[in-house]
Amino acid sequence: MAVHDFVVVGASFAGLGAAHYLVKHTIPKLETINQGQKYKVTLISATDQFFYKIASPRTIASPDKIPVSKLFYPLAGYFKAYPADRFELVIGTAASVNEQEKTVIVKRNDGATTAVHYNSIICATGSKSKSPLWTTHDTPQQSIDEFKVFHDKLPKAETILIVGGGPAGAETAGEIASAHPGKKITLLSGSTQLLTRLTGKSGSKVGKSAEHYLANMGVTTIHNVRVKSTRPSGSQTIVTFDNDTKDMTVDLYIDATGGVRNSDWIPRSWLTSSSQVSVDEFTLRHTSVPNVYAIGDIASYSHLAVLDTHAVRPLASSIVEDLSPAPKPKQIPFKQIKSPTQLVPMGPKGGVGIIFGWRVPSLVVWGIKGRTYFVDKAEGTPAGTDYDKE
């Protein structure tokens, strides 16, 4: 009997969780249900390291507190315990899918191409930020080098422009203002307020609180202005805007705007108009193509929040149900957190936050996230310990 190939494309929070869970729990369960059938997981990763981007704001401002080394984790060692007939790690960029042959065409770093066969495919390639400070671009070293550039410039910089009014921008502004007081820091929201993904009255209030919190730290926030272009001028950067706002020359320019989804490799028929894989929001199955699933930023249910990657167990439940004979196991639906939930530390002493629509005090933000940015738990993602239990 031919091996059933699971292919997970993407090795960040969602993809790593899915790969570990499939090997640890889903395959044993399916081999019990379908006696004699064998299964294998192939994880395709564009890089050989996991980038723990959540802590980037503090690492930018205070590498003495969270060094760059705490953000990057080589992948290979975390999968050594899995037998070769159960798991394979392929390092390379997914270039396309051959739907007829059921293969993912992977371009390896040496330029060679490989066709990886799938029976079931899990799309987990997430999104890519404009700056390598937030997501890996071509190589992890590119991000590491970018951190070094900022660490060299930051102590001497007098004027700093941070572009992006989401959590990354607000957190970075607060971290720099706290660690390097006296600098002229400007934050461009690009909208009417900060943290615009927090909807409703309570979400709006959190955005305004964030602006007030930063103002008390000396940060100036500017709304309704977007960057048109940037160009170097010696050691400085000249920034041009999309309206009549006068050009700004700054010592340090940080792009913390949102990214684009990594969907170029995915067949257009699988995607929505927003370049996300069209899936059922409860089961994570593709809405029309069998044995195609998606999780995280690349999936149509996602609002580009880390919490949206916490759907591994419902995903696995869908796969088990799809591959089981009748009577099928009970489906575990994904219950996405739709009420405003976000913690935004702005420096090591506190920040603003909202949990399930309820605003929380600065001390709670510090206690949950602001102390460490969860960096002490970062290794759990590539190691798979988050999914030791079914």
N, C-alpha and C positions, 0 to 999 in steps of 0.2 A: 504494500500500500504506500503510495507516494506521501511524502512529508507535506503537511499543511504549513505554508510559509506565512508567518506574520511579519510584515515590514512596518517599522515605525520610522517615519522620516522627521528628523528634528530631535536634538538632544539638549533641550533646555528643561525648564521645570516640568512641562507637560509630557514631553517625549520621554525623558528619563523615568518619570514616574510610571508611565504606561509600560515601558520596556521591562522594568523591574517587576511590576505587578504581574504582567503576563507570564514571565518565567517562574516567579515564585508561587503563584496561585492559580492563574487561568489554565496553564498547560497541564498541571497535575489534575485539575478538576475535569478538563476535557478528556484526558487520557483514561480517566476512570469511567466517564460517561460513554466514550467511543472506544471500546476495547480494541487494541491493535493499531489505532491511528496514532501517528507521531506528529509532533508539532515543533516548530523552531521559530525563534524571534531574531530578526536582523534589524539592528539599529543603525540608521544612516545619520551621521553627524558631519556637518560642514567643517568642524574643527575638532581637535583632539582634546579640548579642555572645556569644562563647564565654567561659565562666567556668572558669578553671583552678583548681579547688577543692583540688587536692592540696596546694598550698602555703599554704592558709588558716591552719593552726596557727601558722606563723612570722609571717605577715602580721598576725595578731591580736596577737601578743606583741611583734614587732619590725618595724614598718613601715619603719624605716630600713634594714633588711636586705633585705626583700622588700616593696616598696610595693604598695598596692592596684592601681596602674596596671599592674603586671606580671601581674595575674590576669585582666584583661578584654581581649578582642580583638574589635573590630568585624568581622563576618563578610563583609560585601559585597565588600570589597577583595580577598579571597582567592579569589574566583571569577571575577574579571574576565577572566581568560585563556580561560575556556570560552565557546564560541560559544552564542548564545541558542537555537539549535535543538538543542543538546546538554544545556543545563543551565538551570535556573531556581531562584531562591531565593524562597520565599514566607514572609514574616514573619507569624505568627499562630498561634493555638492550635488544635490539632486537637480538634474537638468531637464528631465521630461519624463513622461509616462507613456508607455506603449500599452494601450488598453487591450489590444487584441492578444498580445503576447503575455499580458499581465506582468510587465517588468517596469522597474524604475531605472532610468538611465542615470548613472552616477559618474560625474567627472571627478577623478581623484586629483590630489594635489600635484602629482607628477605629470598630469596632463592626460593620462590614460583614462579610458571610459570602461565602466562595468555595468552590466545589466543584472539587476537584482530581482529575482522572481518573487511575486507575491500571490497569495490566495486571498489574504485579507490585508488591507493597508490602512494605517493610522497616520493621518496628516497632522503634524505637530511642529511645523516650521516657524510658527510665531511671526514676529515682525522685526524690522530692522530700523534702528534709529539713524538719524542723520550723523550723529557723532558716535565714535567708537567708545565713548565713555559710558554708554548705556547698553549697548549690545555689541557682540563680536562682529566685525566686518570680514575682512579676508582671513585674518589670522588673529589669535589671541595676542600675539606680540604687538600688533598694531594698537590694540587698546592699552596694553602695558606702556608702550612708548608715549601714547597720548597722555596718560596719567603723569608720566615723567615730565613732559613738556609743561603741564599745568603746575606741577610741584616746583619746577624751576622758576616759572613766571610769577606765581601767586604772591610770594613774600614781597616782591618789588613792585607789584601792580598797585596803582593808586585808584584807577577807574576800572570797574568791572561791569560788563553787561551780560545778563543771563536772559536768554530768550526761551520762553515757554512757561505758561502759567499753571501747569499741572503739578503733581506731587514732586517730580524730579526737580523742576525749576524752583519751587518754593522751598523744598528741603535744602537744595544747594545754596540758595541765597541765605537761608538761616544759618547753615553750617559755616559758611565763609564769614558772615557777619559776627558770629560768635567766636570763631577761632582767630579772626584777623580784624579786630575792631578798628574803626577809623578810616576804613576804605570807603570810597564812594561806589556803592553797589546799586545798580538799576535792574529791575526785573520787568520784562515785557510779557504781559499776559496773552496778548493776541486776541483778547475777547473783552467782554464787559466786566469780568471779575476773575479772580483766581479759582482754581479747582472747579471748573465748569461742569465736569462730569457728575458732580454731586447735585442732583436735581431736587426740586421742591423747596419749600420755605426753609426747612432745616438745613438742607445742603447749601443754599444760597448764603445763609448766615455763617456757615463754616468758612466759605470762601472769603467773606468780608472779615471774619475773625483772623484769618490767615494774613490778610493784608495789614490789619491793625497790628498784629503780632510782629510782623516784619518791620513795620514803620517804627515801632519802639526799639528795634535793633539798628535803625538807621538805614533801612533799605527803602528805596523809592520804587513804587510800582506804577507802571504806565499801562493803560488799557487801550484797546481798539487801535493798536499799531502793530504792523507786522514787518518783518525784515524782507526787503526786496533783494538785496545782494550785500556781499562783504568783499573787501579786498585788503591785502596787507599793505602797510605803510611803515617800513622799517620794522621795529619790534611791536608796533601797534596794529590795530585793525580798524578800518573805516567801514562803518555800517550805514547803508542806505535803506530807507523805509518806503513803504508802499503808498504813502500819502505826502502831504506837504511838510512833514516833520523834518527838521534840519538833520543832515548827516551827523553821526556821532563817531568820534574817534576815541577808542578805549584801549587800555593796556591789556585787558584780558576779555576775550569773547567766549562765552559758553553756550552752545546750542543744546537746549534741553527740551526741544520740541518732540512731539510724537513721531513715530516712524511709519514706514509702509510695510504692508504684509508681504511675507516671503512666499508669494504664490505663483511666481513666474513658471515654475516647473509643473504646475497642476493643470490638467486639461480644463479648458474654458467651460466646458459643459458641466463641470463639477462646482463651479464658482457662482457666487452671487454678483450683483453689479458692484459691490464694494470689495470684490476680490477675496472674499472669504468662502470657505467650503460650506456649501448649503447642507446643514444638518438639522435633524430634529432636536430641539433644545432639551428634551428630556432623555433621549436615548443616545444622542451623538452619532446616530447613523445618518449617512447621506440620504437626502430626501427622495432620490430616485435610483441611485446606483448601488447594487448589492455589494456587501463586504467592503464598503468604503466608509471610513469614520474620520472624525476630526476632533481635536481637543486643543484648548488654549486660544491664543490670539487669532489663529488662522481659521477658527470655526465661527460660523455665523451667529452663534449664541453669545459670543464673547464681546465684552466692552473694553477689551485691552487692559484688564485688571488681573493681577496675580491670582486673586481668588478664583478666577475663571479656569485656572489650571487644576483646581481641586475637584476634578471630575473623573479621576482614574477608575474608581470603583464602579460607577455607573457605566462607563465605557466598557470595562471588562464584562460587566453583567450583560450588556447588549451582545457582545461577541459570543459569550457562552450560550445565550439563548439562540442566537442565529445558527450555531454549529451543533446544537443538540437536537435529538429526535424528540418526538412527542412522548410523554407529556413534558413540555419545556419548563426549565427552571423559572422561578419568579423574577421578573425584571425589576432591577433597582433603578428608579428614575433619578436623574440629576435634578437637584433642587437648587437652582441658582439663587444667590443672595441678590435680590433686586432692590431692597431698600438701601438707601445710602449708607455705605460702610467704607471708611478710609481713615487711616492714621497718618498724620503728616508731622513728624518731628522737625523742628527748625532750630537746630542746635541741640546740645546735650542736656538741656534743662527742661525741655518740654516742647509743646507745639499745639496743634489743633486736631480735632478728630470727631468722628461720628461713627457709631456702631448701630446697625439695624435701625437707622433713622433717629437715633438718640445722640445728641451731642455729649461728648465726654470732656472732662477737664484736662488741662495741660499735664497734670501729674499722671493721669492715666496713660496719656500718649507717651510720656517718658517711660513709665513703668513697663508698658507692653513692647514698644518699639524703639523709643528714643535712646535707651541705654546702650544697646548693642546693634541695632538694626538686624537682629536675629543672626548675626554673623557666626555665633556659637553653634547655630543649627544648620549652617550652610552646607556642610559636608554631607548632611543627611540626604540631600537631593541626588548627587551623583552616586552615593553609596547605596541608595535604595532603602535605607533604614526606616524612612517614613512609611514604607509599605511592607514592613516585616509581618505585620498582622493583616489578615484578610478583612 
